Amino acid sequence: MSFVEAQAVSMPLGSRITEVYDRPDLADAFAIDVPPGTTRDPEALASFVFSWRPRWVILLMSARDALVSVVGLKTGRSLRASDGRGDRVGIFRLYEARQHEVILGEDDKHLDFRVSVLYREPGASAREPRVVLSTVVKCHNPMGRGYLRLIAPFHRRVVRSLLRCSASRGWPEDDATRRVMPVPTPCKSRPIQTPFGVRE
């Protein structure tokens, strides 16, 4: 089986996420090719990407929740409890929706973050359509900057894994836009090195 890999790319030109913070403390983007016929609806794409997590990511997020509950940041449990309050995609608040991009995120005590899920048509930089997942973070104090330094390497692994797993599960097609997603199938991505050893 061949694997579609997510690649680190420059922050996408024209993306609204580049305008959120003047001087973000973190700004990165990862892109993955998607087959023709994949839905162009960025909200459907975001829902699909965040609808399933590998086992090691679940373990990592549990460890993260234990840490942030001590320093006063919102936990995944508290964010999940916010489902149904306003517009959300998964656990993330929906800040903006455009034709080919959604901006998600959360504001917190020590830092704020935004995530963009962008559908990009084929062009000079890519022969296939792409999904680009970008993140920007703005810290408010030394606690936020320390936390960001700690989690940044894991963040990049998680983003790559989510995109790779989405590709292995099969991206939603045009006619699947806005329909209820089926029960997610397990990710069949190749094993990778994680903080908890080698995981699928």
Order of alpha helices (4+ residues) and beta strands (2+ residues): beta-beta-alpha-alpha-alpha-beta-beta-beta-beta-beta-alpha-beta-beta
